[in-house]
Amino acid sequence: MLPAMARNVIITGGGTGIGLATAQAFAAEGERVLLLGRRAEVLEKAAVPGALTFAADLATVRGARAAADFALDAFDGTVDVLVHSAGGHGGREPREGVGDDPLDAVAHNWSTNFRINTLTSVLLTEALRDHVASPGGRILFLSSIAALRGSGSGAYGAAKAAVHPYTYDLAKALGPRGVTVNAVAPGYVEDTEFFGYEMSDEEYGRRVGATLTGRAGTPADVAATLTWLASPGAQHLTGQIVQVNGGEQLGR
Ligand SMILES: NC(=O)c1ccc[n+]([C@@H]2O[C@H](COP(=O)([O-])OP(=O)(O)OC[C@H]3O[C@@H](n4cnc5c(N)ncnc54)[C@H](OP(=O)(O)O)[C@@H]3O)[C@@H](O)[C@H]2O)c1
């Protein structure tokens, strides 16, 4: 039985990794949780007691609209917390139709990263922004350490960095309504599908060795920051990029 004051929480990418841990953390606090992602079977198997699920590609207008309509119907028109954990580096996305010119691969990499990291966040937010609880609503994006220092081709970090000015503009627009908007930028987080569940000992050691804490981040580390940002204690914190990286990147 949910408490009478349970909040309505939407978590994209809620079937795996950081999104799943975040959903479990909100559910443990007695909130009503809706998990979104593309794979229905992954969402349905997610170990989140009482959670609703809806499968949709949030990088498409059709998918984002369908997910928003489902959420508003299930939550009687009000969303208290919107967490955007959908994303990734794009390496496992379908490659059908990519041409032979090396520039085709570049275009595919950049557009894929923009779609799964940036568009997923922006489309669902725009579909729901008028329905976010005022005051008290929370919108939380997942950025990355890569947005602050790059990560290889530039595409993933750029797609995450694109969320930063959106965070700032949305915080300005929704601040007068009592809604806060922030992004959390993790460093390396283990036990998610992002890198897959296997990594060479050498690579793992390199990543852990770059932290000041001497360990990898966990989905629970990031979930704890997200649930705190959604708590009353964080009501004066908005328009920020909050780093959770064990000190791998100092300051901003
Ligand atoms: N793990 C890290 O080291 C790390 C570090 C910094 C930032 N991050 C960010 O943290 C977030 C969570 O990542 P994670 O590590 O938990 O990886 P993950 O386990 O791969 O989670 C990503 C989730 O996003 C969903 N997703 C991807 N594209 C989608 C789309 N178009 N529509 C709907 N859902 C979509 C995936 O489910 P479906 O494939 O079923 O749709 C998956 O559940 C991501 O934004 C990632 O970029 C991760």
The ligand as a Gaussian input file, in Angstrom:
#p B3LYP/6-31G(d) Opt

LIG

0 1
 N       27.790000       3.641000     -16.687000
 C       28.573000       4.716000     -16.733000
 O       29.795000       4.605000     -16.499000
 C       27.990000       6.069000     -17.044000
 C       28.814000       7.185000     -16.829000
 C       28.309000       8.455000     -17.091000
 C       27.007000       8.613000     -17.549000
 N       26.234000       7.513000     -17.771000
 C       24.855000       7.748000     -18.260000
 O       23.942000       7.236000     -17.304000
 C       22.743000       6.842000     -17.958000
 C       22.397000       5.413000     -17.557000
 O       23.418000       4.574000     -18.080000
 P       23.755000       3.151000     -17.488000
 O       25.181000       3.149000     -17.174000
 O       22.764000       2.763000     -16.455000
 O       23.607000       2.259000     -18.815000
 P       22.491000       1.273000     -19.321000
 O       22.346000       0.154000     -18.354000
 O       22.848000       0.968000     -20.733000
 O       21.134000       2.134000     -19.288000
 C       20.696000       2.929000     -20.371000
 C       19.203000       2.721000     -20.533000
 O       18.707000       3.624000     -21.525000
 C       17.688000       2.978000     -22.258000
 N       17.567000       3.649000     -23.558000
 C       18.582000       3.874000     -24.455000
 N       18.090000       4.472000     -25.554000
 C       16.763000       4.650000     -25.344000
 C       15.706000       5.201000     -26.127000
 N       15.920000       5.669000     -27.371000
 N       14.462000       5.219000     -25.615000
 C       14.218000       4.720000     -24.364000
 N       15.168000       4.196000     -23.578000
 C       16.427000       4.139000     -24.067000
 C       18.173000       1.509000     -22.350000
 O       17.114000       0.590000     -22.504000
 P       16.619000       0.085000     -23.956000
 O       17.840000      -0.261000     -24.742000
 O       15.734000      -1.077000     -23.642000
 O       15.856000       1.229000     -24.535000
 C       18.836000       1.321000     -20.985000
 O       17.910000       0.775000     -20.042000
 C       22.999000       7.005000     -19.460000
 O       22.435000       8.225000     -19.882000
 C       24.513000       7.047000     -19.556000
 O       24.942000       7.755000     -20.688000
 C       26.677000       6.241000     -17.509000

